[in-house]
Amino acid sequence: MRSEYCGLINRKHLGQTVTVYGWVHRRRDHGGVIFIDLRDREGLLQIVCDPDNAATFATAEKMRNEYVVKVTGKVRERPAGTVNPNLISGEVEVLAAEMEILNPSLTPPFMMDDDTLSENVRLEYRFLDLRRPQMQKNLRLRYKTAMAVRVFLDQHGFIDIETPMLTRSTPEGARDYLVPSRVHPGEFFALPQSPQLFKQLLMIAGFDRYYQIVKCFRDEDLRADRQPEFTQIDVETSFMTQLEIMAIMEEMIVGVFKDVLGVALPQPFPRMSYDEAMSRFGSDKPDLRVALELTELTDAMKNVAFKVFSGPANAAGGRVAGLLVPGGGTALSRGEIDAYTEFVGVYGAKGLAYIKFNEIAEGRDGMQSPIVKNLSDDALHAVVQRTSAKDGDLVFFGAGTAKVVNDALGALRAKIGHEKGFAQAGWQPLWVLDFPMFEWDEATKRWNAMHHPFTAPADGHEDLLDSDPGKARAKAHDMVLNGWEIGGGSVRIHRQDVQSKVFRALNISAEEAEAKFGFLLQALQFGAPPHGGIAFGLDRIVTMMTGAESIRDVIAFPKTQRAQCLLTHAPNTVDDAQLRELHIRLRQPNP
Ligand code: ASP
């Protein structure tokens, strides 16, 4: 066994004989003396191989990068001028007395300290990629975060209960991963999109406080912050109000940041309604580090000659809004404005109108933009007043459906904010509340649940579920940090009659509800306590904490954006015998 990790050897070991194990990080031949940087999970240690010791010297000569070796030797001070202040072991080195190669290595496809690697190569050789110090650090921080969560929840009476992976479709509304049943021909399990229904059943079962750090599966098109399987910190409690649930969860996240990063998140977290977030920031997960805000102009543009504005301003569900960029009139180049126009196009915006305010005192003559001539004095006055534009500023405009305007200007706000110096450093958490119960899906012409169909309506909004579903608000709460939704949850419906109303609003028939969620509906009738909870995305939280570029950098064995594992080559085809056993015939035979 080792006497100490390589990376932890320091001055206090001076004069001691130590035994260390590790990988050859680098071998340097300094004309007669060979230096080995030996690496283990704690860091690097400099080993010196002197030609006086012929046996160790001969072994050292054979060593190559990533060989696994055992070294015994005495710890001594490094010669003056060769101290490395970046390493814990930077003041010392070990003079090798015995050295053994435990296993050679093929030449690795990349150097362990190369920061410019292609992600595909890293994922293909993930076992080597994970040896890199940054990845070791990321996964340790992930572990510490999960531990801090467990300790907090344990101290607050939450118990960890496992829920099944082979189950039925759950209500988050994404596409399921299915697992065919061998025993029941033609039938399938679904992998859970979350333990939502089970955690509610555990409340009905009287456990009172549940948590689980658990894998969830959603077969969605992947974006940078998504994985087909991801990890939630899943929590549910009984007999607590929404504000009480939020308070204890806020305390947990604050505690985790303190324990793991030593960061004090600003408290209490501000609370903002969904409507306010959309109106001011065009997003239900606003990045509050960015000082820019949207300005409402819909009412001011109703009568202008410019149809691009007056059309949406008069249309149901339309919006016209401005985004003031202080100093943008002088600072933003034509090329940058063109690039922003292209950027908002991705969100469905057909263009990006703007006005540069050269000299406001001169009225419309002091404004530079092709659209000015089509806007009335009143409209221009409203723009100046409401955005508080000053000489040298620029206002971008979004006009269209509220969704397109919010998506486009919301994203532009964050982009310009970060690129042009309008964002503070640090951490800006908040709660977003008062979400609508439902959102209208134009394609299918029906209401969809904004969170999931088990979310309780706000007090007094039960009747709106039938009469005006679009107005009904939910007892839902999202925790947002620096523009990322890190957690989302709600108070749940615990009464069967309210649940039926929600299903009716969602156009889910009694038969369909019974077929899909019958077990929960039944359980609700056996003394279900008031309950609610939340789920946090562990991968996202750790990505933010480590400052990693991608969620994949904090998951040991992630999938690519195309939902493949480059290491194991999953998914893969299976042989006919296996398919036959599962009663499956492919539409097209395996290639
Ligand atoms: N099950 C929900 C989700 O995964 C979270 C919750 O409502 O607790 O989004």
Boltz pocket constraint, residues with backbone or C-beta under 6 A from the ligand:
constraints:
  - pocket:
      binder: B
      contacts: [[A, 172], [A, 193], [A, 194], [A, 195], [A, 196], [A, 235], [A, 488], [A, 489], [A, 490], [A, 533], [A, 534], [A, 535]]
      max_distance: 6.0
